[in-house]
Amino acid sequence: MGDVDSVNSCKYSTNGSSGVEEELPCTEWDFDTSVFTSTLTSEFDLVCEREHLQATYQGIYMLGTFVSPLLGGYLADRYGRLVVVIITQAVVTVTSVGIVFLSDFTLILAVRFVMGSVNLLTFFVLAMEVCEPKHRSTVGILIGLPWALGTMWWGMMAYFIRDWRWLQLAVSLPTLLVFPFLYMMDESPRWLIVRGHHEKALKVLQKAARWNKATLPPASNLYALMSDIQRSPRQRSTNLKQEIKVRNADSSACLLYSAPARSPPSRPSSAWTSSPCPWCSTASTSAAPTSVPTPSSTSSSGA
């Protein structure tokens, strides 16, 4: 009968057939269930050679959160903020509840990666886009508050529920309460405007105005503003560069014509004082050409 080594619980000592003491690796373990009746470690033997999988359980989730910003930004810009929020919330609910019924640890890790991948910040983006700028700091804090409360909720629930599967189920089912509120939400009017859905954006703005008891400008003014906002930043930059080039060209023309070195005798001075461009009319008008003294007049005056 082998005696378990008190220093290293991953191996045990036994007497071999030749009477020599041998050290063999453990293949089964007895876990203390006085505090928790069942944990991931005890159910899947995450000890000794498999101990690194304890950290992998959380690490694989964080790896998914590394992918989520890249995935969420593209999807939210292409399909809309609200659509992405609803789909990702549904995936989180299904995966967090479904993990309770899985019996393969590799599959559990795969589901954890999916959960991290759909942990997008799209809801935060949606909230910021529909929030008044002066309230965005407060709203941003309030959005992060449920995460802090949920972390404390985990600890309290773990005190009463000592089986990891029932604990996972208990903290996952409340995510279903979010869906009625998502049904009441509207798409981001900013995204609708940029994507050219001006009529839908106007309806969202009118609904918000009724809730906030505010008065909107006329629809024609709003449509004109939406058309201006819809222009891409690249197009605005191109138009600005073109306008700067035109102004620079006109300014150069002003410099050429506003202050000639000698007034041509065949052209009246009024033709040279007229402004060739609208950007420098004041400068060109004030810079009327004056007669240039000749050497003879200079010498006479000096005499």
C-alpha positions in Angstrom: 0.0 0.0 0.0 1.6 3.3 -1.1 1.9 6.2 1.3 1.1 9.6 -0.1 3.9 12.1 0.1 3.0 14.9 2.5 5.3 17.4 0.7 4.1 16.9 -2.9 0.5 15.9 -3.4 1.1 15.3 -7.1 3.1 12.1 -6.4 3.0 9.2 -4.0 5.5 6.7 -2.8 5.0 3.0 -3.0 7.1 -0.2 -2.6 7.9 -1.8 -5.9 8.0 -5.5 -6.7 11.8 -5.5 -6.0 11.2 -3.9 -2.6 12.6 -0.6 -3.7 10.5 2.5 -2.9 9.2 4.1 -6.0 7.6 7.5 -6.6 4.6 7.6 -9.0 2.4 10.4 -10.2 -1.1 10.7 -8.8 -4.0 10.0 -11.1 -6.9 10.7 -8.7 -7.4 13.2 -6.0 -9.7 13.7 -3.0 -10.8 17.3 -2.7 -12.1 19.1 0.4 -15.8 19.7 0.0 -16.4 21.3 3.4 -16.6 24.8 1.8 -17.5 24.3 -1.8 -19.3 21.1 -2.9 -18.2 21.4 -6.5 -15.7 23.6 -8.3 -14.1 23.6 -11.8 -10.9 22.5 -10.1 -12.4 19.5 -8.4 -14.6 18.5 -11.3 -12.0 18.6 -14.0 -8.9 17.9 -11.8 -7.2 21.2 -12.5 -4.2 20.3 -10.3 -0.6 19.3 -10.8 0.1 19.0 -14.6 -3.3 20.6 -15.3 -3.0 23.4 -12.8 -2.2 25.9 -15.5 -5.7 25.5 -16.9 -7.1 27.4 -13.8 -5.5 30.6 -15.2 -6.4 29.6 -18.8 -10.1 29.7 -17.8 -9.9 33.4 -17.2 -7.1 34.1 -19.7 -9.1 32.7 -22.6 -11.9 35.1 -21.8 -9.5 38.1 -21.7 -8.1 37.0 -25.0 -11.6 37.3 -26.4 -11.9 40.8 -25.1 -8.8 41.7 -27.1 -10.6 40.7 -30.2 -13.9 42.3 -29.3 -13.0 46.0 -30.1 -11.8 45.0 -33.6 -14.9 43.0 -34.2 -17.4 45.4 -32.5 -16.2 48.6 -34.3 -16.6 47.1 -37.7 -20.0 45.5 -37.0 -21.4 48.5 -35.3 -20.4 50.8 -38.1 -21.8 48.5 -40.8 -25.0 47.2 -39.3 -25.9 49.7 -36.6 -25.4 50.1 -32.9 -28.7 48.7 -31.7 -28.6 45.6 -33.8 -25.1 44.7 -32.5 -26.1 45.4 -28.9 -29.1 43.1 -29.2 -27.2 40.3 -30.9 -24.3 40.4 -28.5 -26.5 40.4 -25.5 -28.3 37.4 -26.8 -25.0 35.6 -27.4 -23.8 36.5 -23.9 -27.0 35.1 -22.4 -27.0 31.9 -24.3 -23.3 31.2 -23.7 -23.3 32.1 -20.0 -26.3 29.8 -19.4 -25.2 27.1 -21.8 -21.8 26.7 -20.1 -23.6 25.2 -17.1 -24.6 22.1 -19.2 -21.2 21.4 -20.7 -19.1 18.5 -19.4 -15.9 19.0 -21.6 -13.4 21.5 -20.3 -12.0 22.3 -23.8 -15.5 23.1 -24.9 -16.0 25.3 -21.9 -12.8 27.2 -22.8 -14.1 27.7 -26.3 -17.4 29.1 -25.0 -15.5 31.4 -22.7 -13.6 32.8 -25.7 -16.9 33.5 -27.5 -18.2 35.3 -24.4 -15.1 37.5 -24.3 -15.4 38.2 -28.0 -18.9 39.6 -27.8 -18.1 41.7 -24.7 -18.3 44.8 -26.9 -18.4 48.5 -26.0 -21.2 49.1 -28.5 -23.7 49.8 -25.8 -21.4 52.5 -24.3 -21.0 54.0 -27.8 -24.8 54.1 -28.3 -25.3 55.7 -24.9 -22.7 58.4 -25.6 -24.2 59.2 -29.1 -27.7 59.8 -27.7 -26.5 61.6 -24.6 -26.1 65.4 -24.2 -22.4 66.2 -24.1 -22.6 67.8 -20.6 -24.1 64.6 -19.1 -21.7 62.1 -20.9 -19.3 61.8 -17.9 -22.2 60.9 -15.5 -23.8 58.5 -18.0 -20.4 56.8 -18.6 -20.0 56.2 -14.9 -23.5 54.9 -14.5 -23.0 52.4 -17.3 -19.9 51.0 -15.6 -21.7 50.8 -12.2 -23.6 47.6 -12.9 -20.3 45.8 -13.6 -19.0 46.8 -10.1 -22.3 45.8 -8.5 -22.2 42.5 -10.4 -18.8 41.7 -9.1 -20.0 42.1 -5.6 -23.1 40.1 -6.5 -20.9 37.2 -7.4 -19.3 37.1 -4.0 -22.6 37.3 -2.2 -24.2 34.5 -4.3 -21.1 32.3 -3.9 -21.6 32.5 -0.1 -25.1 30.9 -0.5 -24.5 28.7 -3.5 -21.5 26.4 -3.2 -21.8 24.4 -6.5 -20.2 26.2 -9.5 -22.8 25.1 -12.0 -25.7 26.4 -9.9 -23.8 29.6 -9.1 -23.1 30.2 -12.9 -26.8 29.7 -13.6 -27.9 32.0 -10.8 -25.8 34.9 -12.0 -26.5 34.4 -15.7 -30.3 34.3 -15.6 -30.7 38.0 -14.6 -29.3 38.9 -18.1 -32.7 38.1 -19.4 -34.1 41.2 -17.7 -32.2 43.4 -20.1 -34.1 42.4 -23.2 -37.4 44.3 -22.4 -35.3 47.5 -22.1 -33.5 46.8 -25.4 -37.0 46.7 -27.1 -37.7 50.2 -25.8 -34.4 51.6 -27.2 -33.9 53.3 -30.6 -31.1 53.2 -33.0 -28.4 55.9 -32.7 -29.6 58.9 -34.7 -26.0 59.8 -35.5 -25.5 56.5 -37.1 -28.7 56.8 -39.0 -27.8 60.2 -40.3 -24.3 59.1 -41.4 -25.8 56.1 -43.2 -28.3 58.2 -45.0 -31.5 57.1 -43.1 -32.7 60.6 -42.5 -36.4 59.8 -42.1 -35.7 57.2 -39.4 -33.3 59.6 -37.7 -36.0 62.3 -37.7 -38.5 59.9 -36.1 -36.0 59.1 -33.4 -35.3 62.8 -32.8 -39.0 63.6 -32.6 -39.6 60.8 -30.1 -36.7 62.1 -28.0 -38.2 65.6 -28.2 -41.5 64.4 -26.9 -40.0 62.6 -24.0 -37.8 65.6 -23.1 -40.6 68.1 -23.8 -38.3 69.9 -26.2 -39.1 71.7 -29.5 -37.2 70.8 -32.7 -36.4 73.1 -35.6 -38.5 72.6 -38.8 -38.1 69.3 -40.6 -36.6 71.1 -43.6 -33.8 72.6 -41.5 -33.1 69.2 -39.9 -32.9 67.5 -43.3 -30.4 70.1 -44.5 -28.3 69.6 -41.3 -28.4 65.9 -41.8 -27.2 66.2 -45.4 -24.3 68.3 -44.2 -23.4 65.8 -41.4 -23.7 62.9 -43.8 -20.7 64.1 -45.8 -17.7 62.0 -45.0 -14.8 63.6 -43.2 -12.6 62.9 -46.2 -15.0 64.8 -48.4 -15.0 67.7 -46.0 -11.3 67.7 -45.9 -11.1 67.7 -49.7 -13.5 70.6 -50.0 -11.5 72.5 -47.3 -8.2 71.9 -49.2 -9.8 73.1 -52.5 -11.1 76.3 -50.8 -7.6 76.9 -49.3 -6.0 76.6 -52.7 -8.5 79.0 -54.2 -7.9 81.5 -51.5 -4.1 81.2 -51.8 -4.3 81.7 -55.6 -6.4 84.8 -55.1 -4.1 86.1 -52.5 -1.2 85.7 -54.9 -3.1 87.6 -57.5 -3.7 90.4 -55.0 0.1 90.6 -54.3 0.8 90.9 -58.0 -1.7 93.6 -58.8 -2.2 95.6 -55.7 1.3 97.3 -55.4 3.1 97.6 -58.8 6.6 99.1 -58.8 5.7 101.8 -61.4 2.3 102.9 -62.5 2.0 102.1 -66.3 1.3 105.2 -68.3 -1.1 103.4 -70.6 -3.5 102.1 -67.8 -5.2 104.4 -65.4 -4.4 104.0 -61.7 -8.0 103.1 -60.9 -7.6 99.9 -62.8 -4.7 98.9 -60.6 -6.4 99.8 -57.4 -9.5 97.7 -58.1 -9.5 94.4 -56.2 -8.9 91.2 -58.3 -10.2 88.9 -55.5 -12.9 89.0 -52.8 -10.4 87.9 -50.1 -8.1 91.0 -50.2 -10.4 93.8 -51.3 -9.4 96.0 -48.3 -5.7 95.5 -48.8 -5.7 96.1 -52.5 -7.8 99.2 -52.3 -5.7 100.7 -49.6 -2.5 100.0 -51.5 -2.9 102.5 -54.3 0.2 103.0 -56.4 2.1 106.2 -55.8 4.5 108.0 -58.0 8.1 106.8 -57.8 10.7 109.6 -57.5 13.1 109.9 -60.4 16.9 110.4 -60.0 16.6 114.0 -61.2 13.9 114.9 -58.7 15.9 113.3 -55.9 19.0 115.3 -56.7 17.1 118.5 -57.0 15.3 118.0 -53.7 18.6 117.2 -52.1 20.1 120.4 -53.4 
